[in-house]
Amino acid sequence: MSKFEDIAGCLKEIEDRYNNTEKVRRKLVNYNDPIQVTFLDSGYSFIILVNGDKGIKIENNSGNKDIPVKIEFTTEKTLIGLFNKEIGAVKAYSSGQIKVVEGKIRNLLKLKSLLF
């Protein structure tokens, strides 16, 4: 397994997991809500657009406020740590490093195989 050093590597891995893992696509077959991810330390934000099992697109957030699922990470290092298996998703969530700002926690659980 390669070590992730930056957000760009994590975003590429998200796309690769979706495109190369049938199990992930099956889990998201009925998922169509855009997901906004924001990092509080840097202010960087991106949107993951999942089109069920038909495709995925990741783009920089242009300030769209009408996104039904919003997730905040305290730092970019949190997401990198998740991808490098240095921290678990449950521990990151329970310690406040990940917060579902809008939407339901079950959205985060459904996205677990894609994001973590």
C-alpha positions as CSV (number, residue, x, y, z in Angstrom):
1,M,0.0,0.0,0.0
2,S,1.3,3.4,-0.9
3,K,1.6,6.1,1.7
4,F,-0.6,9.2,1.1
5,E,1.2,12.5,1.6
6,D,-1.3,15.1,0.4
7,I,-5.0,15.7,-0.3
8,A,-4.4,15.3,-4.1
9,G,-3.3,11.7,-3.5
10,C,-6.4,11.0,-1.4
11,L,-8.7,12.5,-4.0
12,K,-7.1,10.3,-6.7
13,E,-7.6,7.3,-4.4
14,I,-11.3,8.1,-3.9
15,E,-11.7,8.1,-7.7
16,D,-9.7,4.9,-8.0
17,R,-11.7,3.1,-5.3
18,Y,-14.9,4.0,-7.1
19,N,-13.7,3.1,-10.6
20,N,-11.8,-0.1,-9.7
21,T,-13.9,-1.6,-6.9
22,E,-17.2,-3.3,-7.8
23,K,-18.1,-3.5,-4.1
24,V,-17.9,0.2,-3.7
25,R,-20.0,0.9,-6.8
26,R,-22.6,-1.6,-5.6
27,K,-22.8,0.1,-2.2
28,L,-23.4,3.4,-3.9
29,V,-25.8,2.2,-6.6
30,N,-28.7,4.4,-5.2
31,Y,-26.5,7.2,-3.9
32,N,-26.9,10.5,-5.8
33,D,-26.3,13.3,-3.2
34,P,-23.3,15.5,-3.7
35,I,-20.9,15.5,-0.7
36,Q,-19.0,18.6,0.3
37,V,-15.8,18.1,2.3
38,T,-14.2,21.1,4.0
39,F,-11.0,21.3,6.0
40,L,-11.2,23.8,8.8
41,D,-7.4,24.4,9.0
42,S,-6.9,25.4,5.4
43,G,-10.4,26.3,4.3
44,Y,-10.0,24.0,1.3
45,S,-13.2,22.4,0.1
46,F,-14.2,20.0,-2.6
47,I,-17.3,18.3,-3.8
48,I,-17.7,14.6,-4.6
49,L,-20.5,14.0,-7.1
50,V,-21.6,10.4,-7.1
51,N,-23.9,9.3,-9.9
52,G,-25.0,6.0,-8.3
53,D,-23.0,3.2,-9.9
54,K,-22.5,5.2,-13.2
55,G,-19.6,7.6,-12.3
56,I,-17.9,9.9,-9.9
57,K,-16.5,13.4,-10.2
58,I,-14.5,15.4,-7.8
59,E,-14.3,19.2,-8.2
60,N,-13.2,22.2,-6.1
61,N,-16.1,23.8,-4.3
62,S,-17.1,27.0,-5.8
63,G,-19.2,28.1,-2.8
64,N,-22.3,26.1,-3.5
65,K,-24.5,26.3,-0.4
66,D,-27.2,23.9,-1.6
67,I,-25.3,20.7,-1.0
68,P,-27.3,18.2,1.2
69,V,-24.3,16.4,2.7
70,K,-21.5,18.4,4.3
71,I,-18.6,16.9,6.2
72,E,-15.9,18.9,8.0
73,F,-12.4,17.7,8.9
74,T,-10.5,19.7,11.5
75,T,-7.3,19.3,9.4
76,E,-6.2,17.9,6.1
77,K,-3.9,15.6,8.1
78,T,-7.0,13.9,9.4
79,L,-8.1,12.7,6.0
80,I,-4.5,11.8,5.1
81,G,-4.2,9.8,8.4
82,L,-7.4,7.9,7.6
83,F,-6.1,6.9,4.2
84,N,-2.8,5.8,5.7
85,K,-4.7,3.8,8.4
86,E,-3.0,5.9,11.2
87,I,-6.4,6.7,12.6
88,G,-9.8,4.9,12.3
89,A,-12.9,6.7,11.1
90,V,-14.9,6.0,14.3
91,K,-12.1,7.4,16.5
92,A,-11.8,10.4,14.2
93,Y,-15.5,11.0,14.4
94,S,-15.9,10.4,18.1
95,S,-12.9,12.7,18.9
96,G,-14.4,15.6,16.8
97,Q,-11.9,15.4,14.0
98,I,-14.8,14.6,11.5
99,K,-18.1,16.3,11.8
100,V,-21.3,15.8,9.7
101,V,-22.4,19.4,9.4
102,E,-25.4,18.7,7.2
103,G,-27.1,15.5,6.3
104,K,-27.3,12.3,8.4
105,I,-24.6,10.2,10.0
106,R,-25.8,7.3,7.9
107,N,-24.5,9.2,4.8
108,L,-21.1,9.1,6.3
109,L,-21.4,5.4,7.1
110,K,-22.5,4.7,3.5
111,L,-19.5,6.6,2.2
112,K,-17.1,4.9,4.5
113,S,-15.8,2.5,1.8
114,L,-15.2,5.3,-0.6
115,L,-13.6,7.9,1.8
116,F,-11.9,5.8,4.5
